[in-house]
Amino acid sequence: MLRNTSLEQLFVLDIETVPCVGCHEELNDMLRLLWEHKCHALRREKGWSSSRADIEEMPSHLEAASLFEQAGIYAEFGRVVCISVGCFTFDKQEEQWRFRVKSFADHDEVTMLREFSALLARKPNYLLCAHNGKEFDFPYLGRRLLINGLPLPPQLDVAGKKPWEIAHLDTMELWKFGDRKSFTSLSLLAAMFNIPTPKDDITGADVARVYYTDNDLPRIVHYCQKDIITTARLLQRFRGEEPFSDDAVIYADGLSTVMKRV
């Protein structure tokens, strides 16, 4: 079925997110209280029970301020700072696939989401593809659109649909073959399939620091673009095809990315 999917009607995307504010102390009183409620669940996941507080001191890394460093992965306590989108085009003259890359990045989340949503609305028949997109990117974008009072584009307006009616692609889900036990990173799959991967100076865990401390949004954009290029090449491998070359990547904003084999 994957080979029957038209690559030319597919948006490959990745998002980068950060906590809604620079640090825990900047939260308003209501959000600070609600984050503390969230922390109870996070602590339990890490093996800490609130009942232990009576007999031993809570480790510093489990305090609300420390845990807030990971708030960016929750749409209720985070926000999107970059969305990179790529699409396949077939060059009939050169007889090869090309991959066009465009990024939406803005300190104003509403502006960025509105522009991204407009792109999807212009191509209502296009499917979405991301690595772990069904559990993270797609629902996160839908939630942030609603929080910001923006309409959902057709691809994210999935309320009431059956799972089999949502045809978006998720390279991590494709790799699972029905297995639900583990998370397989994009970097690991790229290594398994000998796909060029980004030589990054940052990881996903660094994005909040780079955004709030270094104030370097372009650096985050580069990082995000590298992920969609790798995801697109992985999808081609899953289809039994040879991935496109670096020379086949077209950057709408004139940026370029250095890739390497791992």
C-alpha positions as CSV (number, residue, x, y, z in Angstrom):
1,M,0.0,0.0,0.0
2,L,2.9,2.4,0.8
3,R,4.1,2.1,-2.8
4,N,0.7,3.1,-4.0
5,T,0.9,6.4,-2.1
6,S,1.7,9.3,-4.4
7,L,4.8,11.1,-3.1
8,E,3.7,14.2,-5.1
9,Q,0.7,14.5,-2.8
10,L,2.5,14.4,0.5
11,F,3.8,16.9,3.0
12,V,6.7,15.7,5.1
13,L,6.9,17.8,8.2
14,D,8.6,18.3,11.6
15,I,8.0,20.7,14.4
16,E,10.2,22.2,17.1
17,T,8.6,23.2,20.3
18,V,9.6,25.0,23.5
19,P,8.0,25.8,26.9
20,C,5.4,28.6,26.7
21,V,7.7,30.9,28.8
22,G,11.4,31.0,29.4
23,C,11.3,29.6,32.9
24,H,8.9,28.2,35.5
25,E,8.9,31.5,37.5
26,E,7.4,33.3,34.5
27,L,4.2,31.2,34.6
28,N,1.1,32.9,35.8
29,D,-0.4,31.7,39.1
30,M,-3.0,29.4,37.4
31,L,-0.6,27.8,35.0
32,R,1.9,27.3,37.8
33,L,-0.7,25.5,39.9
34,L,-1.7,23.3,36.9
35,W,1.9,22.6,36.1
36,E,2.3,21.3,39.6
37,H,-0.6,19.0,39.1
38,K,1.1,17.7,35.9
39,C,4.3,17.2,37.8
40,H,2.6,14.7,40.2
41,A,2.1,12.4,37.2
42,L,5.6,13.0,35.8
43,R,7.1,12.1,39.2
44,R,5.2,8.9,39.4
45,E,6.5,8.0,35.9
46,K,10.0,8.5,37.3
47,G,9.3,6.3,40.3
48,W,8.7,9.0,42.9
49,S,5.6,8.9,45.1
50,S,4.3,12.0,46.9
51,S,4.0,9.8,50.1
52,R,7.9,9.6,50.1
53,A,8.1,13.3,50.8
54,D,7.4,12.6,54.5
55,I,10.5,10.5,54.9
56,E,13.0,11.8,52.3
57,E,13.7,15.0,50.5
58,M,12.5,15.2,46.9
59,P,15.4,15.1,44.4
60,S,16.1,18.5,42.8
61,H,15.5,17.2,39.3
62,L,11.9,16.4,40.2
63,E,11.0,19.8,41.4
64,A,8.5,21.7,39.3
65,A,11.0,24.2,38.1
66,S,13.4,21.5,36.9
67,L,10.6,19.5,35.2
68,F,9.5,22.6,33.4
69,E,12.4,22.2,31.1
70,Q,10.4,19.4,29.4
71,A,7.2,21.4,29.2
72,G,7.6,22.1,25.5
73,I,6.5,18.6,24.6
74,Y,3.0,19.3,26.0
75,A,0.8,21.5,23.9
76,E,-0.9,22.9,27.0
77,F,2.4,24.2,28.4
78,G,4.4,24.7,25.3
79,R,4.4,26.4,21.9
80,V,5.6,25.9,18.4
81,V,8.6,27.9,17.2
82,C,9.3,26.2,13.8
83,I,7.5,24.0,11.3
84,S,9.5,22.6,8.4
85,V,7.6,21.2,5.5
86,G,8.9,19.3,2.5
87,C,7.3,18.0,-0.7
88,F,8.4,15.7,-3.5
89,T,8.5,16.8,-7.1
90,F,9.5,14.5,-10.0
91,D,11.9,16.2,-12.5
92,K,10.9,14.6,-15.8
93,Q,13.9,16.1,-17.6
94,E,16.4,14.7,-15.1
95,E,14.3,11.7,-14.3
96,Q,14.8,12.0,-10.6
97,W,13.0,13.0,-7.5
98,R,13.6,16.5,-6.0
99,F,12.6,17.6,-2.5
100,R,11.4,21.1,-1.8
101,V,11.9,22.4,1.7
102,K,10.2,25.4,3.3
103,S,10.1,26.5,7.0
104,F,7.7,28.5,9.0
105,A,9.5,30.1,12.0
106,D,8.4,33.1,14.0
107,H,8.4,34.4,17.5
108,D,4.7,35.1,16.9
109,E,3.1,31.6,17.0
110,V,-0.2,32.8,15.7
111,T,1.4,34.3,12.5
112,M,3.4,31.1,11.9
113,L,0.5,28.7,12.5
114,R,-1.8,30.8,10.2
115,E,0.7,30.7,7.4
116,F,1.3,27.0,7.8
117,S,-2.4,26.3,8.0
118,A,-3.0,28.3,4.8
119,L,-0.5,26.1,3.0
120,L,-2.4,22.9,4.0
121,A,-5.7,24.5,3.1
122,R,-4.5,25.1,-0.4
123,K,-3.7,21.4,-0.8
124,P,-6.6,19.6,1.0
125,N,-5.8,16.3,-0.7
126,Y,-2.3,16.2,0.5
127,L,-1.4,13.7,3.2
128,L,1.0,14.4,6.1
129,C,4.0,12.4,7.0
130,A,6.3,12.7,10.0
131,H,8.4,10.5,12.3
132,N,6.2,9.9,15.4
133,G,3.8,12.3,13.8
134,K,0.6,10.6,14.9
135,E,1.6,10.8,18.6
136,F,3.3,14.2,18.6
137,D,3.5,16.5,15.6
138,F,-0.1,16.2,14.3
139,P,-2.0,16.4,17.6
140,Y,0.3,19.1,18.9
141,L,-0.3,21.3,15.8
142,G,-4.1,20.7,16.1
143,R,-4.1,21.7,19.7
144,R,-2.0,24.8,19.3
145,L,-4.2,25.9,16.4
146,L,-7.3,25.7,18.5
147,I,-5.6,27.3,21.5
148,N,-4.7,30.2,19.3
149,G,-8.2,30.5,17.9
150,L,-7.3,29.4,14.4
151,P,-9.4,27.0,12.2
152,L,-8.1,23.5,11.6
153,P,-6.9,22.8,8.0
154,P,-8.5,19.7,6.4
155,Q,-5.6,17.4,7.2
156,L,-5.9,18.1,11.0
157,D,-9.7,18.2,11.2
158,V,-10.0,14.6,12.3
159,A,-12.7,14.7,15.0
160,G,-15.2,11.8,14.5
161,K,-13.0,10.0,12.0
162,K,-12.2,6.3,12.4
163,P,-8.4,5.5,12.7
164,W,-8.5,3.8,9.3
165,E,-10.0,7.0,7.8
166,I,-6.9,9.0,8.7
167,A,-4.4,8.1,6.0
168,H,-1.5,10.2,7.2
169,L,1.9,8.4,7.3
170,D,4.1,8.0,10.3
171,T,7.6,6.5,9.6
172,M,7.9,5.3,13.2
173,E,4.5,3.5,13.1
174,L,5.4,2.0,9.7
175,W,8.6,0.6,11.3
176,K,6.7,-1.0,14.2
177,F,4.8,-3.5,12.1
178,G,2.1,-3.5,14.8
179,D,4.7,-3.7,17.7
180,R,3.7,-1.2,20.5
181,K,6.6,-1.9,22.9
182,S,9.2,0.6,22.0
183,F,10.2,4.0,20.4
184,T,12.6,3.9,17.5
185,S,14.4,7.1,16.9
186,L,14.8,8.7,13.4
187,S,18.6,8.6,13.9
188,L,18.7,4.9,14.6
189,L,16.6,4.1,11.5
190,A,18.7,6.4,9.4
191,A,21.8,4.4,10.5
192,M,20.1,1.1,9.8
193,F,19.2,2.2,6.2
194,N,22.5,3.9,5.6
195,I,20.8,7.3,5.1
196,P,22.7,10.6,5.3
197,T,21.8,12.2,8.6
198,P,22.4,15.7,10.0
199,K,25.7,16.5,11.7
200,D,24.0,18.5,14.4
201,D,25.5,20.6,17.1
202,I,22.2,20.5,19.0
203,T,19.6,17.9,19.9
204,G,15.9,18.2,20.6
205,A,16.7,18.6,24.3
206,D,18.7,21.8,23.4
207,V,16.0,23.6,21.5
208,A,14.5,25.5,24.4
209,R,18.0,26.7,25.5
210,V,18.9,27.7,22.0
211,Y,15.6,29.6,21.7
212,Y,15.4,31.3,25.1
213,T,19.0,31.7,26.1
214,D,20.9,31.9,22.8
215,N,18.0,33.6,20.9
216,D,19.0,31.7,17.8
217,L,15.9,30.7,15.9
218,P,17.7,30.2,12.6
219,R,19.8,27.5,14.2
220,I,16.6,25.7,15.2
221,V,15.3,26.1,11.7
222,H,18.4,24.3,10.3
223,Y,17.9,21.5,12.8
224,C,14.3,21.1,11.9
225,Q,14.9,21.0,8.2
226,K,17.5,18.2,8.5
227,D,14.9,16.0,10.2
228,I,12.3,16.3,7.3
229,I,15.0,15.5,4.8
230,T,16.0,12.4,6.7
231,T,12.3,11.4,7.2
232,A,11.7,11.8,3.5
233,R,14.6,9.6,2.6
234,L,13.6,7.0,5.1
235,L,10.1,6.9,3.5
236,Q,11.7,6.2,0.1
237,R,13.8,3.4,1.7
238,F,10.5,1.9,3.0
239,R,9.2,2.0,-0.5
240,G,12.3,0.2,-1.8
241,E,13.5,3.2,-3.6
242,E,16.9,5.0,-3.7
243,P,16.7,8.3,-1.7
244,F,17.2,11.6,-3.4
245,S,20.7,13.2,-3.3
246,D,21.7,16.4,-1.5
247,D,21.8,18.1,-4.9
248,A,18.1,17.3,-5.3
249,V,17.1,19.3,-2.2
250,I,15.6,22.8,-3.0
251,Y,15.4,25.3,-0.2
252,A,12.5,27.8,-0.6
253,D,14.3,30.2,1.8
254,G,17.7,29.8,0.2
255,L,19.2,27.8,3.1
256,S,21.3,24.7,2.7
257,T,22.1,21.8,5.0
258,V,25.2,19.6,5.3
259,M,24.4,15.9,5.7
260,K,26.6,13.0,6.5
261,R,26.4,9.2,6.7
262,V,26.5,7.7,10.1
